[in-house]
């Protein structure tokens, strides 16, 4: 489900968004803003996870997981 909202942006930001759309990198203004907001959401979640890790230390149940995955071929 999606919901239409109205936002007010500075002219320079609108010009930037329009440049992205005109270049063909995204299909619409909404697509540009959606991608930017999804990226920001991932950044916030990663930052929160980093804070938890810094506060609590590594999870012993996950020890070695990164090393195991690093040795796994991407192709499967």
PyMOL Python script that loads the backbone (N, CA, C, O; Angstrom):
from pymol import cmd

cmd.read_pdbstr("""\
ATOM      1  N   UNK A   1       0.845  -1.174   0.000  1.00  0.00           N
ATOM      2  CA  UNK A   1       0.000   0.000   0.000  1.00  0.00           C
ATOM      3  C   UNK A   1       0.889   1.234   0.000  1.00  0.00           C
ATOM      4  O   UNK A   1       1.939   1.248   0.641  1.00  0.00           O
ATOM      5  N   UNK A   2       0.483   2.235  -0.694  1.00  0.00           N
ATOM      6  CA  UNK A   2       1.225   3.492  -0.686  1.00  0.00           C
ATOM      7  C   UNK A   2       0.262   4.623  -0.377  1.00  0.00           C
ATOM      8  O   UNK A   2      -0.952   4.510  -0.544  1.00  0.00           O
ATOM      9  N   UNK A   3       0.851   5.714   0.077  1.00  0.00           N
ATOM     10  CA  UNK A   3       0.061   6.877   0.443  1.00  0.00           C
ATOM     11  C   UNK A   3       0.692   8.095  -0.208  1.00  0.00           C
ATOM     12  O   UNK A   3       1.910   8.266  -0.157  1.00  0.00           O
ATOM     13  N   UNK A   4      -0.114   8.932  -0.811  1.00  0.00           N
ATOM     14  CA  UNK A   4       0.394  10.147  -1.429  1.00  0.00           C
ATOM     15  C   UNK A   4       0.542  11.217  -0.360  1.00  0.00           C
ATOM     16  O   UNK A   4      -0.357  11.426   0.455  1.00  0.00           O
ATOM     17  N   UNK A   5       1.698  11.900  -0.372  1.00  0.00           N
ATOM     18  CA  UNK A   5       1.928  13.006   0.548  1.00  0.00           C
ATOM     19  C   UNK A   5       2.441  14.203  -0.245  1.00  0.00           C
ATOM     20  O   UNK A   5       2.930  14.061  -1.366  1.00  0.00           O
ATOM     21  N   UNK A   6       2.324  15.354   0.343  1.00  0.00           N
ATOM     22  CA  UNK A   6       2.856  16.571  -0.273  1.00  0.00           C
ATOM     23  C   UNK A   6       4.046  17.027   0.561  1.00  0.00           C
ATOM     24  O   UNK A   6       3.973  17.079   1.789  1.00  0.00           O
ATOM     25  N   UNK A   7       5.126  17.351  -0.105  1.00  0.00           N
ATOM     26  CA  UNK A   7       6.309  17.865   0.597  1.00  0.00           C
ATOM     27  C   UNK A   7       6.745  19.162  -0.072  1.00  0.00           C
ATOM     28  O   UNK A   7       6.507  19.378  -1.260  1.00  0.00           O
ATOM     29  N   UNK A   8       7.371  19.993   0.693  1.00  0.00           N
ATOM     30  CA  UNK A   8       7.887  21.251   0.175  1.00  0.00           C
ATOM     31  C   UNK A   8       9.408  21.167   0.242  1.00  0.00           C
ATOM     32  O   UNK A   8       9.981  20.954   1.311  1.00  0.00           O
ATOM     33  N   UNK A   9      10.065  21.338  -0.925  1.00  0.00           N
ATOM     34  CA  UNK A   9      11.517  21.248  -1.010  1.00  0.00           C
ATOM     35  C   UNK A   9      12.085  22.535  -1.579  1.00  0.00           C
ATOM     36  O   UNK A   9      11.425  23.241  -2.342  1.00  0.00           O
ATOM     37  N   UNK A  10      13.319  22.827  -1.195  1.00  0.00           N
ATOM     38  CA  UNK A  10      14.018  23.966  -1.780  1.00  0.00           C
ATOM     39  C   UNK A  10      14.185  23.755  -3.284  1.00  0.00           C
ATOM     40  O   UNK A  10      14.270  22.622  -3.760  1.00  0.00           O
ATOM     41  N   UNK A  11      14.231  24.846  -4.009  1.00  0.00           N
ATOM     42  CA  UNK A  11      14.348  24.778  -5.461  1.00  0.00           C
ATOM     43  C   UNK A  11      15.560  23.966  -5.909  1.00  0.00           C
ATOM     44  O   UNK A  11      15.480  23.221  -6.886  1.00  0.00           O
ATOM     45  N   UNK A  12      16.675  24.104  -5.206  1.00  0.00           N
ATOM     46  CA  UNK A  12      17.875  23.374  -5.620  1.00  0.00           C
ATOM     47  C   UNK A  12      17.713  21.868  -5.448  1.00  0.00           C
ATOM     48  O   UNK A  12      18.266  21.098  -6.233  1.00  0.00           O
ATOM     49  N   UNK A  13      16.966  21.436  -4.438  1.00  0.00           N
ATOM     50  CA  UNK A  13      16.721  20.007  -4.269  1.00  0.00           C
ATOM     51  C   UNK A  13      15.786  19.479  -5.359  1.00  0.00           C
ATOM     52  O   UNK A  13      15.982  18.377  -5.870  1.00  0.00           O
ATOM     53  N   UNK A  14      14.781  20.261  -5.707  1.00  0.00           N
ATOM     54  CA  UNK A  14      13.872  19.851  -6.779  1.00  0.00           C
ATOM     55  C   UNK A  14      14.637  19.754  -8.097  1.00  0.00           C
ATOM     56  O   UNK A  14      14.426  18.821  -8.872  1.00  0.00           O
ATOM     57  N   UNK A  15      15.519  20.711  -8.350  1.00  0.00           N
ATOM     58  CA  UNK A  15      16.325  20.674  -9.573  1.00  0.00           C
ATOM     59  C   UNK A  15      17.204  19.429  -9.597  1.00  0.00           C
ATOM     60  O   UNK A  15      17.361  18.794 -10.640  1.00  0.00           O
ATOM     61  N   UNK A  16      17.775  19.083  -8.449  1.00  0.00           N
ATOM     62  CA  UNK A  16      18.608  17.883  -8.350  1.00  0.00           C
ATOM     63  C   UNK A  16      17.787  16.626  -8.636  1.00  0.00           C
ATOM     64  O   UNK A  16      18.216  15.762  -9.401  1.00  0.00           O
ATOM     65  N   UNK A  17      16.625  16.529  -8.031  1.00  0.00           N
ATOM     66  CA  UNK A  17      15.741  15.381  -8.261  1.00  0.00           C
ATOM     67  C   UNK A  17      15.354  15.309  -9.740  1.00  0.00           C
ATOM     68  O   UNK A  17      15.373  14.234 -10.339  1.00  0.00           O
ATOM     69  N   UNK A  18      15.011  16.435 -10.311  1.00  0.00           N
ATOM     70  CA  UNK A  18      14.626  16.459 -11.722  1.00  0.00           C
ATOM     71  C   UNK A  18      15.781  16.050 -12.633  1.00  0.00           C
ATOM     72  O   UNK A  18      15.554  15.395 -13.650  1.00  0.00           O
ATOM     73  N   UNK A  19      17.010  16.424 -12.289  1.00  0.00           N
ATOM     74  CA  UNK A  19      18.181  16.006 -13.068  1.00  0.00           C
ATOM     75  C   UNK A  19      18.311  14.484 -13.069  1.00  0.00           C
ATOM     76  O   UNK A  19      18.617  13.876 -14.095  1.00  0.00           O
ATOM     77  N   UNK A  20      18.077  13.884 -11.918  1.00  0.00           N
ATOM     78  CA  UNK A  20      18.167  12.420 -11.819  1.00  0.00           C
ATOM     79  C   UNK A  20      17.111  11.765 -12.704  1.00  0.00           C
ATOM     80  O   UNK A  20      17.396  10.788 -13.397  1.00  0.00           O
ATOM     81  N   UNK A  21      15.909  12.294 -12.680  1.00  0.00           N
ATOM     82  CA  UNK A  21      14.822  11.738 -13.496  1.00  0.00           C
ATOM     83  C   UNK A  21      15.126  11.952 -14.982  1.00  0.00           C
ATOM     84  O   UNK A  21      14.972  11.033 -15.787  1.00  0.00           O
ATOM     85  N   UNK A  22      15.550  13.146 -15.338  1.00  0.00           N
ATOM     86  CA  UNK A  22      15.826  13.452 -16.749  1.00  0.00           C
ATOM     87  C   UNK A  22      16.983  12.621 -17.290  1.00  0.00           C
ATOM     88  O   UNK A  22      17.023  12.321 -18.483  1.00  0.00           O
ATOM     89  N   UNK A  23      17.923  12.245 -16.429  1.00  0.00           N
ATOM     90  CA  UNK A  23      19.067  11.437 -16.876  1.00  0.00           C
ATOM     91  C   UNK A  23      18.664   9.986 -17.115  1.00  0.00           C
ATOM     92  O   UNK A  23      19.397   9.225 -17.747  1.00  0.00           O
ATOM     93  N   UNK A  24      17.485   9.608 -16.601  1.00  0.00           N
ATOM     94  CA  UNK A  24      17.022   8.238 -16.763  1.00  0.00           C
ATOM     95  C   UNK A  24      17.445   7.307 -15.634  1.00  0.00           C
ATOM     96  O   UNK A  24      17.135   6.116 -15.670  1.00  0.00           O
ATOM     97  N   UNK A  25      18.142   7.827 -14.639  1.00  0.00           N
ATOM     98  CA  UNK A  25      18.563   6.977 -13.514  1.00  0.00           C
ATOM     99  C   UNK A  25      17.382   6.537 -12.648  1.00  0.00           C
ATOM    100  O   UNK A  25      17.433   5.487 -12.009  1.00  0.00           O
ATOM    101  N   UNK A  26      16.339   7.330 -12.632  1.00  0.00           N
ATOM    102  CA  UNK A  26      15.085   6.961 -11.950  1.00  0.00           C
ATOM    103  C   UNK A  26      13.931   7.362 -12.847  1.00  0.00           C
ATOM    104  O   UNK A  26      14.080   8.226 -13.711  1.00  0.00           O
ATOM    105  N   UNK A  27      12.772   6.731 -12.645  1.00  0.00           N
ATOM    106  CA  UNK A  27      11.646   6.961 -13.540  1.00  0.00           C
ATOM    107  C   UNK A  27      10.753   8.122 -13.111  1.00  0.00           C
ATOM    108  O   UNK A  27       9.959   8.621 -13.909  1.00  0.00           O
ATOM    109  N   UNK A  28      10.878   8.556 -11.848  1.00  0.00           N
ATOM    110  CA  UNK A  28      10.001   9.628 -11.375  1.00  0.00           C
ATOM    111  C   UNK A  28      10.604  10.296 -10.145  1.00  0.00           C
ATOM    112  O   UNK A  28      11.538   9.786  -9.526  1.00  0.00           O
ATOM    113  N   UNK A  29      10.037  11.455  -9.814  1.00  0.00           N
ATOM    114  CA  UNK A  29      10.446  12.131  -8.574  1.00  0.00           C
ATOM    115  C   UNK A  29      10.181  11.232  -7.374  1.00  0.00           C
ATOM    116  O   UNK A  29      10.999  11.142  -6.458  1.00  0.00           O
ATOM    117  N   UNK A  30       9.037  10.572  -7.390  1.00  0.00           N
ATOM    118  CA  UNK A  30       8.693   9.691  -6.269  1.00  0.00           C
ATOM    119  C   UNK A  30       9.726   8.574  -6.119  1.00  0.00           C
ATOM    120  O   UNK A  30      10.083   8.206  -5.000  1.00  0.00           O
ATOM    121  N   UNK A  31      10.202   8.038  -7.234  1.00  0.00           N
ATOM    122  CA  UNK A  31      11.198   6.968  -7.170  1.00  0.00           C
ATOM    123  C   UNK A  31      12.504   7.470  -6.563  1.00  0.00           C
ATOM    124  O   UNK A  31      13.142   6.758  -5.788  1.00  0.00           O
ATOM    125  N   UNK A  32      12.906   8.699  -6.912  1.00  0.00           N
ATOM    126  CA  UNK A  32      14.131   9.278  -6.341  1.00  0.00           C
ATOM    127  C   UNK A  32      13.982   9.426  -4.835  1.00  0.00           C
ATOM    128  O   UNK A  32      14.864   9.029  -4.074  1.00  0.00           O
ATOM    129  N   UNK A  33      12.870   9.995  -4.412  1.00  0.00           N
ATOM    130  CA  UNK A  33      12.661  10.220  -2.984  1.00  0.00           C
ATOM    131  C   UNK A  33      12.504   8.905  -2.227  1.00  0.00           C
ATOM    132  O   UNK A  33      12.990   8.777  -1.103  1.00  0.00           O
ATOM    133  N   UNK A  34      11.841   7.942  -2.823  1.00  0.00           N
ATOM    134  CA  UNK A  34      11.697   6.640  -2.180  1.00  0.00           C
ATOM    135  C   UNK A  34      13.055   6.004  -1.958  1.00  0.00           C
ATOM    136  O   UNK A  34      13.345   5.508  -0.869  1.00  0.00           O
ATOM    137  N   UNK A  35      13.902   6.017  -3.006  1.00  0.00           N
ATOM    138  CA  UNK A  35      15.230   5.422  -2.876  1.00  0.00           C
ATOM    139  C   UNK A  35      16.047   6.133  -1.798  1.00  0.00           C
ATOM    140  O   UNK A  35      16.735   5.483  -1.010  1.00  0.00           O
ATOM    141  N   UNK A  36      15.974   7.457  -1.760  1.00  0.00           N
ATOM    142  CA  UNK A  36      16.714   8.218  -0.754  1.00  0.00           C
ATOM    143  C   UNK A  36      16.223   7.901   0.658  1.00  0.00           C
ATOM    144  O   UNK A  36      17.027   7.757   1.580  1.00  0.00           O
ATOM    145  N   UNK A  37      14.916   7.795   0.825  1.00  0.00           N
ATOM    146  CA  UNK A  37      14.367   7.493   2.151  1.00  0.00           C
ATOM    147  C   UNK A  37      14.673   6.063   2.579  1.00  0.00           C
ATOM    148  O   UNK A  37      14.925   5.811   3.757  1.00  0.00           O
ATOM    149  N   UNK A  38      14.653   5.126   1.634  1.00  0.00           N
ATOM    150  CA  UNK A  38      15.017   3.749   1.975  1.00  0.00           C
ATOM    151  C   UNK A  38      16.481   3.674   2.406  1.00  0.00           C
ATOM    152  O   UNK A  38      16.820   2.960   3.350  1.00  0.00           O
ATOM    153  N   UNK A  39      17.347   4.417   1.709  1.00  0.00           N
ATOM    154  CA  UNK A  39      18.763   4.464   2.076  1.00  0.00           C
ATOM    155  C   UNK A  39      18.936   5.054   3.470  1.00  0.00           C
ATOM    156  O   UNK A  39      19.729   4.555   4.269  1.00  0.00           O
ATOM    157  N   UNK A  40      18.190   6.118   3.760  1.00  0.00           N
ATOM    158  CA  UNK A  40      18.273   6.739   5.085  1.00  0.00           C
ATOM    159  C   UNK A  40      17.773   5.788   6.163  1.00  0.00           C
ATOM    160  O   UNK A  40      18.341   5.732   7.254  1.00  0.00           O
ATOM    161  N   UNK A  41      16.716   5.044   5.867  1.00  0.00           N
ATOM    162  CA  UNK A  41      16.214   4.074   6.847  1.00  0.00           C
ATOM    163  C   UNK A  41      17.262   3.008   7.131  1.00  0.00           C
ATOM    164  O   UNK A  41      17.466   2.639   8.287  1.00  0.00           O
ATOM    165  N   UNK A  42      17.940   2.501   6.079  1.00  0.00           N
ATOM    166  CA  UNK A  42      19.007   1.507   6.284  1.00  0.00           C
ATOM    167  C   UNK A  42      20.143   2.084   7.116  1.00  0.00           C
ATOM    168  O   UNK A  42      20.709   1.394   7.963  1.00  0.00           O
ATOM    169  N   UNK A  43      20.483   3.368   6.872  1.00  0.00           N
ATOM    170  CA  UNK A  43      21.551   4.015   7.629  1.00  0.00           C
ATOM    171  C   UNK A  43      21.186   4.128   9.108  1.00  0.00           C
ATOM    172  O   UNK A  43      22.018   3.873   9.978  1.00  0.00           O
ATOM    173  N   UNK A  44      19.944   4.509   9.386  1.00  0.00           N
ATOM    174  CA  UNK A  44      19.495   4.643  10.774  1.00  0.00           C
ATOM    175  C   UNK A  44      19.523   3.285  11.483  1.00  0.00           C
ATOM    176  O   UNK A  44      19.982   3.188  12.621  1.00  0.00           O
ATOM    177  N   UNK A  45      19.038   2.250  10.816  1.00  0.00           N
ATOM    178  CA  UNK A  45      19.040   0.906  11.406  1.00  0.00           C
ATOM    179  C   UNK A  45      20.471   0.429  11.654  1.00  0.00           C
ATOM    180  O   UNK A  45      20.766  -0.130  12.710  1.00  0.00           O
ATOM    181  N   UNK A  46      21.354   0.649  10.687  1.00  0.00           N
ATOM    182  CA  UNK A  46      22.754   0.233  10.847  1.00  0.00           C
ATOM    183  C   UNK A  46      23.417   0.996  11.984  1.00  0.00           C
ATOM    184  O   UNK A  46      24.200   0.424  12.742  1.00  0.00           O
ATOM    185  N   UNK A  47      23.111   2.276  12.106  1.00  0.00           N
ATOM    186  CA  UNK A  47      23.663   3.076  13.192  1.00  0.00           C
ATOM    187  C   UNK A  47      23.176   2.562  14.547  1.00  0.00           C
ATOM    188  O   UNK A  47      23.948   2.476  15.503  1.00  0.00           O
ATOM    189  N   UNK A  48      21.905   2.227  14.617  1.00  0.00           N
ATOM    190  CA  UNK A  48      21.342   1.680  15.857  1.00  0.00           C
ATOM    191  C   UNK A  48      21.999   0.346  16.195  1.00  0.00           C
ATOM    192  O   UNK A  48      22.330   0.085  17.351  1.00  0.00           O
ATOM    193  N   UNK A  49      22.186  -0.503  15.173  1.00  0.00           N
ATOM    194  CA  UNK A  49      22.852  -1.786  15.397  1.00  0.00           C
ATOM    195  C   UNK A  49      24.287  -1.585  15.880  1.00  0.00           C
ATOM    196  O   UNK A  49      24.751  -2.301  16.767  1.00  0.00           O
ATOM    197  N   UNK A  50      24.992  -0.609  15.296  1.00  0.00           N
ATOM    198  CA  UNK A  50      26.369  -0.332  15.708  1.00  0.00           C
ATOM    199  C   UNK A  50      26.420   0.147  17.158  1.00  0.00           C
ATOM    200  O   UNK A  50      27.327  -0.218  17.905  1.00  0.00           O
ATOM    201  N   UNK A  51      25.451   0.958  17.548  1.00  0.00           N
ATOM    202  CA  UNK A  51      25.390   1.420  18.939  1.00  0.00           C
ATOM    203  C   UNK A  51      25.161   0.247  19.886  1.00  0.00           C
ATOM    204  O   UNK A  51      25.792   0.169  20.941  1.00  0.00           O
ATOM    205  N   UNK A  52      24.280  -0.649  19.525  1.00  0.00           N
ATOM    206  CA  UNK A  52      24.011  -1.827  20.356  1.00  0.00           C
ATOM    207  C   UNK A  52      25.263  -2.682  20.457  1.00  0.00           C
ATOM    208  O   UNK A  52      25.623  -3.127  21.547  1.00  0.00           O
ATOM    209  N   UNK A  53      25.931  -2.918  19.331  1.00  0.00           N
ATOM    210  CA  UNK A  53      27.149  -3.715  19.335  1.00  0.00           C
ATOM    211  C   UNK A  53      28.235  -3.073  20.182  1.00  0.00           C
ATOM    212  O   UNK A  53      28.940  -3.764  20.918  1.00  0.00           O
ATOM    213  N   UNK A  54      28.375  -1.760  20.082  1.00  0.00           N
ATOM    214  CA  UNK A  54      29.385  -1.054  20.881  1.00  0.00           C
ATOM    215  C   UNK A  54      29.074  -1.153  22.368  1.00  0.00           C
ATOM    216  O   UNK A  54      29.978  -1.241  23.198  1.00  0.00           O
ATOM    217  N   UNK A  55      27.790  -1.136  22.692  1.00  0.00           N
ATOM    218  CA  UNK A  55      27.383  -1.182  24.101  1.00  0.00           C
ATOM    219  C   UNK A  55      27.461  -2.593  24.673  1.00  0.00           C
ATOM    220  O   UNK A  55      27.857  -2.767  25.825  1.00  0.00           O
ATOM    221  N   UNK A  56      27.093  -3.591  23.897  1.00  0.00           N
ATOM    222  CA  UNK A  56      26.979  -4.950  24.439  1.00  0.00           C
ATOM    223  C   UNK A  56      28.116  -5.876  24.040  1.00  0.00           C
ATOM    224  O   UNK A  56      28.311  -6.922  24.658  1.00  0.00           O
ATOM    225  N   UNK A  57      28.864  -5.502  23.015  1.00  0.00           N
ATOM    226  CA  UNK A  57      29.935  -6.369  22.532  1.00  0.00           C
ATOM    227  C   UNK A  57      29.385  -7.377  21.538  1.00  0.00           C
ATOM    228  O   UNK A  57      28.174  -7.476  21.344  1.00  0.00           O
ATOM    229  N   UNK A  58      30.288  -8.128  20.909  1.00  0.00           N
ATOM    230  CA  UNK A  58      29.859  -9.092  19.893  1.00  0.00           C
ATOM    231  C   UNK A  58      28.970 -10.188  20.468  1.00  0.00           C
ATOM    232  O   UNK A  58      29.089 -10.556  21.636  1.00  0.00           O
ATOM    233  N   UNK A  59      28.094 -10.694  19.640  1.00  0.00           N
ATOM    234  CA  UNK A  59      27.203 -11.782  20.029  1.00  0.00           C
ATOM    235  C   UNK A  59      27.957 -13.096  19.880  1.00  0.00           C
ATOM    236  O   UNK A  59      28.341 -13.453  18.766  1.00  0.00           O
ATOM    237  N   UNK A  60      28.178 -13.827  20.972  1.00  0.00           N
ATOM    238  CA  UNK A  60      28.951 -15.070  20.886  1.00  0.00           C
ATOM    239  C   UNK A  60      28.302 -16.114  19.985  1.00  0.00           C
ATOM    240  O   UNK A  60      29.001 -16.962  19.430  1.00  0.00           O
ATOM    241  N   UNK A  61      26.989 -16.073  19.827  1.00  0.00           N
ATOM    242  CA  UNK A  61      26.318 -17.034  18.950  1.00  0.00           C
ATOM    243  C   UNK A  61      26.634 -16.772  17.483  1.00  0.00           C
ATOM    244  O   UNK A  61      26.499 -17.664  16.646  1.00  0.00           O
ATOM    245  N   UNK A  62      27.056 -15.544  17.172  1.00  0.00           N
ATOM    246  CA  UNK A  62      27.353 -15.190  15.792  1.00  0.00           C
ATOM    247  C   UNK A  62      28.855 -15.174  15.503  1.00  0.00           C
ATOM    248  O   UNK A  62      29.272 -14.862  14.388  1.00  0.00           O
ATOM    249  N   UNK A  63      29.655 -15.508  16.500  1.00  0.00           N
ATOM    250  CA  UNK A  63      31.108 -15.497  16.307  1.00  0.00           C
ATOM    251  C   UNK A  63      31.487 -16.406  15.148  1.00  0.00           C
ATOM    252  O   UNK A  63      31.015 -17.539  15.060  1.00  0.00           O
ATOM    253  N   UNK A  64      32.320 -15.920  14.282  1.00  0.00           N
ATOM    254  CA  UNK A  64      32.792 -16.705  13.160  1.00  0.00           C
ATOM    255  C   UNK A  64      31.894 -16.650  11.937  1.00  0.00           C
ATOM    256  O   UNK A  64      32.279 -17.137  10.874  1.00  0.00           O
ATOM    257  N   UNK A  65      30.708 -16.070  12.060  1.00  0.00           N
ATOM    258  CA  UNK A  65      29.787 -16.031  10.927  1.00  0.00           C
ATOM    259  C   UNK A  65      30.370 -15.231   9.764  1.00  0.00           C
ATOM    260  O   UNK A  65      30.287 -15.661   8.613  1.00  0.00           O
ATOM    261  N   UNK A  66      30.960 -14.069  10.056  1.00  0.00           N
ATOM    262  CA  UNK A  66      31.525 -13.243   8.988  1.00  0.00           C
ATOM    263  C   UNK A  66      32.644 -13.986   8.268  1.00  0.00           C
ATOM    264  O   UNK A  66      32.739 -13.926   7.042  1.00  0.00           O
ATOM    265  N   UNK A  67      33.487 -14.683   9.017  1.00  0.00           N
ATOM    266  CA  UNK A  67      34.576 -15.426   8.402  1.00  0.00           C
ATOM    267  C   UNK A  67      34.026 -16.561   7.521  1.00  0.00           C
ATOM    268  O   UNK A  67      34.542 -16.818   6.433  1.00  0.00           O
ATOM    269  N   UNK A  68      32.992 -17.221   7.999  1.00  0.00           N
ATOM    270  CA  UNK A  68      32.379 -18.298   7.224  1.00  0.00           C
ATOM    271  C   UNK A  68      31.785 -17.757   5.927  1.00  0.00           C
ATOM    272  O   UNK A  68      32.001 -18.325   4.856  1.00  0.00           O
ATOM    273  N   UNK A  69      31.039 -16.664   6.024  1.00  0.00           N
ATOM    274  CA  UNK A  69      30.399 -16.079   4.856  1.00  0.00           C
ATOM    275  C   UNK A  69      31.449 -15.550   3.877  1.00  0.00           C
ATOM    276  O   UNK A  69      31.272 -15.650   2.663  1.00  0.00           O
ATOM    277  N   UNK A  70      32.535 -14.991   4.399  1.00  0.00           N
ATOM    278  CA  UNK A  70      33.591 -14.462   3.523  1.00  0.00           C
ATOM    279  C   UNK A  70      34.175 -15.551   2.637  1.00  0.00           C
ATOM    280  O   UNK A  70      34.639 -15.271   1.532  1.00  0.00           O
ATOM    281  N   UNK A  71      34.157 -16.776   3.108  1.00  0.00           N
ATOM    282  CA  UNK A  71      34.699 -17.878   2.313  1.00  0.00           C
ATOM    283  C   UNK A  71      33.677 -18.572   1.428  1.00  0.00           C
ATOM    284  O   UNK A  71      34.008 -19.536   0.738  1.00  0.00           O
ATOM    285  N   UNK A  72      32.447 -18.095   1.439  1.00  0.00           N
ATOM    286  CA  UNK A  72      31.383 -18.714   0.654  1.00  0.00           C
ATOM    287  C   UNK A  72      31.315 -18.058  -0.725  1.00  0.00           C
ATOM    288  O   UNK A  72      31.206 -16.835  -0.815  1.00  0.00           O
ATOM    289  N   UNK A  73      31.378 -18.846  -1.797  1.00  0.00           N
ATOM    290  CA  UNK A  73      31.281 -18.251  -3.142  1.00  0.00           C
ATOM    291  C   UNK A  73      29.924 -17.573  -3.353  1.00  0.00           C
ATOM    292  O   UNK A  73      28.899 -18.066  -2.882  1.00  0.00           O
ATOM    293  N   UNK A  74      29.926 -16.474  -4.043  1.00  0.00           N
ATOM    294  CA  UNK A  74      28.694 -15.721  -4.300  1.00  0.00           C
ATOM    295  C   UNK A  74      27.755 -16.508  -5.190  1.00  0.00           C
ATOM    296  O   UNK A  74      26.538 -16.409  -5.034  1.00  0.00           O
ATOM    297  N   UNK A  75      28.287 -17.291  -6.123  1.00  0.00           N
ATOM    298  CA  UNK A  75      27.468 -18.040  -7.064  1.00  0.00           C
ATOM    299  C   UNK A  75      26.684 -19.156  -6.409  1.00  0.00           C
ATOM    300  O   UNK A  75      25.769 -19.709  -7.020  1.00  0.00           O
ATOM    301  N   UNK A  76      27.025 -19.497  -5.177  1.00  0.00           N
ATOM    302  CA  UNK A  76      26.291 -20.555  -4.497  1.00  0.00           C
ATOM    303  C   UNK A  76      27.089 -21.765  -4.532  1.00  0.00           C
ATOM    304  O   UNK A  76      26.666 -22.799  -4.014  1.00  0.00           O
TER     305      UNK A  76
END
""", "prot")
cmd.dss("prot")
cmd.show_as("cartoon", "prot")
cmd.util.cbc("prot")
cmd.orient("prot")
